[in-house]
Amino acid sequence: MSGIEKLSALLPAGLPAELSAALAPHARLVQLRAGQTLIGHQDDTDDVFIVLDGTLRVELVSRNGREIILSDAGVGAIVGEFAALDGAPRSASVTTVGKATVARVPARQFREAALATPESAGWLALRLVRMVRTMTERVFELNALAVRSRLHCELLRMALDAGIDDNAATLAPSPTHAELANRIGTHREAVTRELGYLTEQGITRSAGRTLSILDVGRLAEVVRAAAGDVELIQRAREARLGRA
């Protein structure tokens, strides 16, 4: 098997076959250490990165040092495509949560390959639409919901992303209370207090670096009571969770 064939085999199955085949000859493997910055906010770079192993964190840091976590990108995720498409500076920073391996693709080759066929262009359009929907949902939560309800939404979102098994989900390694606070725009103490309440109610359980969502259906019901039939609840319905 050639080097290109090996790399093509590593690219995530979620990519359209034609796009994967077009990107493989231009992709280069990059090994990253824990805590390494891959992309800096406002950097004038435009490479695209496909996560092959590990997790990347997309975030912004204010001038006074406050961290705002936008999302985590796991295996199969793509980061950096905004700059590749519009040529503008980077819109956020991207760092590794632990050791990671990515495939680096030059912007021109990614752009040409992604727009070369209707299938690839449609895939890219749907990907961008999903990102806009998620950000719209989080803007609503930040402006319309109390802190505890924002935490409930974030936990439900993370549970759905992690995968549901018998109405339960496991987040391992679990996000720290500070990381959860940075995701929903609050302070660590508020997260600690609400997680304690959820544990008392039998919805969550913490053990070491593992956070278990013991009753995802009930968590979805709590979210629905506060936020209504938002898109997050539609995802929960698709997962057939309780009365969500």
C-alpha positions in Angstrom: 0.0 0.0 0.0 1.4 3.4 -1.0 1.8 6.3 1.4 -1.2 8.1 -0.3 -3.3 4.9 0.1 -2.4 4.6 3.7 -3.4 8.2 4.4 -6.6 7.9 2.4 -7.5 4.9 4.6 -7.0 7.1 7.7 -9.3 9.9 6.5 -12.7 9.8 8.3 -15.5 7.8 6.8 -17.8 10.8 7.0 -16.1 12.5 4.1 -17.6 11.9 0.7 -15.5 9.3 -1.2 -14.6 11.6 -4.0 -13.5 14.3 -1.6 -11.4 11.9 0.5 -9.7 10.6 -2.6 -9.0 14.2 -3.8 -7.5 15.3 -0.5 -5.3 12.3 0.3 -2.5 13.2 -2.1 -2.1 16.7 -0.6 -2.5 15.7 3.1 0.4 15.5 5.5 0.3 13.8 8.9 1.1 16.0 11.8 1.7 14.7 15.3 0.8 17.1 18.1 1.7 17.1 21.8 -0.8 17.8 24.6 -1.6 21.5 25.0 0.0 22.5 21.6 -1.5 25.4 19.7 -2.4 24.4 16.2 -4.2 27.6 15.1 -3.9 31.0 16.7 -6.8 33.5 16.8 -6.3 36.1 14.0 -3.4 34.2 12.5 -2.9 34.8 8.8 -2.8 31.1 7.9 -5.2 29.0 6.0 -4.4 25.3 6.1 -7.2 22.9 6.9 -6.8 20.1 9.5 -8.7 16.8 9.7 -8.6 15.1 13.2 -7.4 11.5 12.9 -6.7 10.9 16.6 -7.3 12.8 19.8 -9.3 16.0 20.4 -8.8 19.6 19.5 -10.4 22.5 21.4 -11.7 25.5 19.5 -11.7 28.6 21.8 -11.3 32.3 22.2 -9.4 34.0 25.0 -10.2 37.6 26.1 -7.6 40.2 26.8 -8.1 39.7 30.5 -7.4 36.0 30.1 -11.0 34.7 30.2 -11.4 31.5 28.2 -14.5 30.9 26.0 -14.8 27.3 24.7 -16.7 27.2 21.5 -16.4 23.4 20.8 -14.3 20.3 20.9 -13.3 18.6 17.7 -12.9 14.8 17.9 -11.9 12.1 15.4 -13.3 12.9 12.0 -13.8 16.6 12.6 -12.4 19.3 10.4 -11.0 22.6 11.6 -9.7 25.7 9.8 -12.0 25.6 6.8 -13.3 29.1 7.4 -10.0 30.8 6.5 -9.5 28.3 3.6 -12.8 29.4 2.1 -12.8 33.2 2.7 -9.1 34.1 3.1 -9.8 36.0 6.3 -7.7 35.7 9.5 -8.4 32.8 11.8 -11.7 33.3 13.8 -10.6 31.3 16.8 -7.7 29.5 18.4 -7.3 25.7 18.2 -5.3 23.7 20.7 -4.9 20.0 21.6 -6.7 18.6 24.6 -4.2 15.7 24.7 -1.8 14.2 22.2 -3.4 14.3 18.7 -2.7 13.4 15.1 -4.1 15.5 12.2 -3.9 15.6 8.5 -2.9 19.0 7.2 -4.3 20.0 3.8 -3.3 23.3 2.0 -6.2 25.7 1.6 -6.2 25.8 -2.2 -6.4 22.0 -2.6 -9.1 21.8 0.1 -11.2 24.5 -1.6 -10.8 23.1 -5.1 -11.6 19.6 -4.0 -14.6 20.6 -1.8 -16.2 22.6 -4.6 -15.2 20.2 -7.5 -18.4 18.0 -7.4 -22.0 18.6 -6.3 -21.6 15.8 -3.7 -18.6 17.4 -2.1 -20.1 21.0 -2.3 -23.3 19.7 -0.8 -21.5 18.0 2.0 -19.6 21.3 2.8 -22.8 23.3 2.7 -24.6 21.0 5.1 -21.6 21.0 7.4 -21.6 24.8 7.6 -25.4 24.9 8.1 -25.0 22.5 11.1 -22.4 24.8 12.6 -24.6 27.9 12.2 -27.6 26.0 13.8 -25.4 25.0 16.8 -24.1 28.5 17.3 -27.6 30.0 17.0 -28.8 27.6 19.6 -26.0 28.5 22.0 -26.6 32.2 21.5 -30.2 31.7 22.4 -29.2 29.7 25.5 -26.7 32.4 26.6 -29.2 35.2 26.3 -32.5 33.6 27.3 -31.7 30.9 29.9 -30.5 31.0 33.5 -27.1 29.5 34.3 -28.5 26.2 35.6 -30.5 25.7 32.4 -27.5 26.5 30.2 -25.6 23.8 32.0 -28.4 21.3 31.5 -28.4 22.1 27.8 -24.6 21.7 27.5 -24.7 18.4 29.4 -27.4 17.1 27.1 -25.5 18.2 24.0 -22.4 16.5 25.3 -24.3 13.3 26.1 -25.8 13.2 22.6 -22.4 13.7 21.1 -20.9 11.0 23.2 -23.6 8.5 22.3 -26.5 7.2 24.3 -26.7 3.6 25.6 -29.7 2.5 27.6 -30.7 6.1 28.4 -27.2 6.8 29.8 -24.1 8.5 28.5 -20.5 8.6 29.8 -18.2 11.6 29.4 -14.6 10.4 29.8 -12.4 12.1 30.5 -15.0 14.4 31.9 -14.8 18.2 31.5 -13.6 20.0 34.6 -16.1 22.4 36.3 -14.0 25.3 35.0 -14.2 24.0 31.4 -18.0 23.6 31.7 -18.2 27.2 33.1 -16.2 28.4 30.1 -18.6 26.7 27.7 -21.7 28.4 29.1 -20.4 31.8 30.3 -20.4 31.5 34.0 -18.1 30.7 36.9 -16.9 27.4 38.3 -18.8 27.6 41.6 -22.1 27.8 39.8 -21.3 24.7 37.9 -20.2 22.8 41.0 -23.4 23.8 42.8 -25.7 22.6 40.0 -23.8 19.4 39.4 -24.3 18.6 43.1 -28.0 19.1 42.7 -28.1 16.9 39.6 -26.3 14.2 41.5 -28.8 14.4 44.3 -31.6 14.0 41.8 -29.9 10.9 40.4 -29.3 12.4 36.9 -25.5 12.6 37.0 -22.7 10.8 38.9 -19.0 11.8 39.0 -16.2 9.3 39.7 -12.6 10.4 39.1 -12.3 11.8 35.5 -15.7 10.3 34.5 -19.0 12.1 34.4 -22.0 9.7 33.9 -25.3 11.0 32.8 -27.5 8.3 34.4 -30.9 9.5 33.0 -30.5 11.3 29.7 -34.3 11.2 29.1 -35.0 13.0 32.3 -32.2 15.6 31.6 -33.9 16.2 28.2 -37.2 16.8 30.0 -35.6 19.4 32.2 -34.1 21.1 29.2 -37.5 21.1 27.4 -39.2 22.6 30.4 -36.8 25.6 30.4 -36.0 26.0 26.7 -39.0 24.6 24.9 -38.8 22.5 21.7 -35.4 23.8 20.6 -33.3 21.9 18.1 -31.4 20.2 21.0 -34.7 18.6 22.0 -35.3 17.5 18.4 -32.0 15.6 18.6 -33.1 14.0 21.8 -36.3 12.9 20.2 -34.4 11.3 17.4 -32.4 9.4 20.0 -35.7 8.2 21.4 -35.1 9.5 24.9 -38.1 9.3 27.3 -40.8 11.9 26.7 -38.3 14.5 25.3 
